[in-house]
Amino acid sequence: MEDLLHHAGTDALRQGARSDDPLVRGSCLRWLARTDPVAAVGTAFTTRDPALWQWAARTATSSRLTPAEQDALLPFLEGSSSPRIRLRALRARARGPHGEAHVRRAVLDPDARIRYHARATLYARGHTDLAPQVYRDALAPASVPDATAIGALGGLADLGSAGDVPRILDFTAHPRARVRAEAWRALSILDPREVGRRADRLVADPSNKVRRHLPGPRAE
């Protein structure tokens, strides 16, 4: 059966992998992964099926893959909306001999667990001077991508100082709620008095994600 699929069934498996039937799609992808893991994983990440994403993430980080196959597949994981999948990709990069550039980028991930793992990996390799300066540098430009801003503000909440407050304040007026929320969270950690002085602004924010950073009883 495997020999037949390998020589004559690949096209049928590719078609089945795009089926509207979840059972057919999943079965075809698992068979296709035996002969063409790059195509199988790439197709799985085009679906809206979280179970297939998890399967694809496990497949992409399997020790059975060649380094070239894994290099081709890890970008699918790194671009995932799932922090769990991105973390799996980061761990795979950390194990590889040429993944440091990817680990450095992960220091700015919006997810705190990924940032921590990336920093820990770099610290273990002797790069102890990167943070928090990497976060300050990321926020220095006048225009910062939303995901970068979220990651850098979160990093400063962990490792910043009162000297970072002026730049953090700029992001409390950001048009995107998640960025504002991260800025207020960082501010509440580094200088709670600044949050208290601006409580009227915070209570007037239209987003619950932002208002939850109100200090004291007013946050309830």
N, C-alpha and C positions, 0 to 999 in steps of 0.2 A: 504493500500500500504506500509506504513512504517512497519507494523507488518510483512508483507510478506518479505520485504527486510531484516528485522532484523533476521528472522528465516531461510530464505532459499536463500536470494539473495546476501549474502556477497561475496561469491566466484565470482559471476558474476560481481559484482561491482569492485572487485580487478582486474579482467581481463580487464574490461572496463577502469579502471584508467590508464592502460598502452597502451591504444589505440593510434594509429597514428592520429586519428581524434581529433583535439583540442576540439571540442564541446562535443563529447562523453566523452573524458578524463575528462574535467572539470566538466561535469554533474555527472559522476560516483564518482569523488572525493568528490564533495559536499554532495552526498548522503552517501558515505562511512564515511564521517566525523561525521555523526550523531550517528554511532554505534562504529566506531573505529577511533577516531581523530588522534591517534599516527600513524597508518598506512597511513591515508590519507595525513597528513602533510608530513611525510617522503617521500611518493611517489611523492608529488608535487615538492619537492626540488630536485628530480632526473631529472626533466624535464628541458627544456631550455626556459620555458615560464615565463617571468617576471610577467605577470598578475596572474598566478597561485602562484608564490612565494609570491606576496602581499596578495593574499587570504589566503595562508597557514600561513603567519605571523600574520594576524588578527585572524585566528582560534587558533593558538598556544598561543595567549595572551588573549583569551576570558575569561571573569570571569565565564563562565559556566563550564570550565574545573576544574578538581580536581587538587590540588597541585602536586600530583604524575604525572598526565598527562602533566601538564605544565613543570615540571622538565625534563620529557622525551623529550619534544618537543623543548625547548629553545636552546639546542645545535645545532639544524638544523639552527636556525636563527643566532646564534653566528658564525657559520661557513660560512655564506652567503657572497658572494662577494659584496652585496649591502650594503653600509653604512646605508641607511635608515632602512633596515631590522635589521641590527646589533643594531642600536640605539633603535629600538622597543624592542628588546630582553633586552637591558641594562635597559630600563625603567621598564620592567617587573621584572627584578632581583632586582632593587632598591626598588620596592614596597614590595617584599617578605621579610620574616624574616631571611632567610638564604642565601641571595645572595651577601654578602659582598665580598667574595673571587672572584666572577665573576666581581664585580664592580672594584675591585683592578686591575684585569687583563685588564679591558677595559681602564684604564689610559694609557696603551701603544698601544691602537688601532691606526692604520695608519690614521684614519679619525679625523680631528680636532674637529668636533662637538661631537663625541663620547668621546674623551679624556676630553673635557670640561665638559660634563654632568657627567662623572665618577668622575672627581675631585670635582665638585660641590656637588655631592651626599656624597662623603667622607668628605668634609669640613663640611657639614650640620650635619654629625654624630660626629664631633669633631676631625677628623683626619687631622689636619692642618699642620702636619710636614712631610707628605709623599713626596710632590713635592717641589722642583725639584730633590730631592735626588733619587727618584725612577727612574728618567730618567738617572741620572749619573750612578747609579748601573747597569742599563740595558745595558749601553754602555761600562761598565768596562771590560768584558771578551774580550779576543783576537778575538774570533769568535762570531758574533751576528747574529741571524736569520734576514733575510731581513725585515720582517714585524715589528719585534721588533725595529730594527734600525730606520725605518721610523717613528714609533710612538715616540721613545725616542728623536730623533732629532727634531721632531715637538714639543714635549713637552719642550725641552730646548729653542727652538725659542720663546716660550711663557714665560718661567719662568727662563731661565738660565742667566748666567752672562759671563763676559769676561774670567773668569777663566775656562770656559768650551771650549774655542776656540781650545786649542791643541787637545783635543779628537775629536772635530767636524772635524778638518782638516784631520784627518785620513780617514774619510768617504768621503772626496771629491775625493778620488781616488778609490772608491768602484767600482767593475765591473758592478753593476746594476745601470742603469741610474736613476731610481726613488730614490734610496738611495742617489746617488750623488746630485741629484736636491734638496733633502730635506736638505742635509748637507750644500750646498751653500746657500740655503734660510735662514737656521739658522745662518750661518756665516754673511750674509748680514744684519741681524737684530742685532746680538750681537756685531759685529765688522766690519762695512762696510769697514774700511781701509784695513783689511786683504784681502777682496775681490778685492779691487783695486790693491793691490800689486801682486795678483795672476791672474789678468785679462787675461794675455796671455794664461794661462792654461785653464781658463774658456772659452775663445773664441775658443779654439782648440777642445773643447769637441764635440764628434760626435752627441750628442743628443740635439735637440731643447728644450726639457724639462729642461735641465741643463743650456744651454746658455741664456735662458730668464732671468737668475739671474745676467747677466752682469750689472754693474752699469752705470747710466747716459745714454747718447745718444747711446752708443754702444749696448745697449740692444734692440734697435729697429730693 
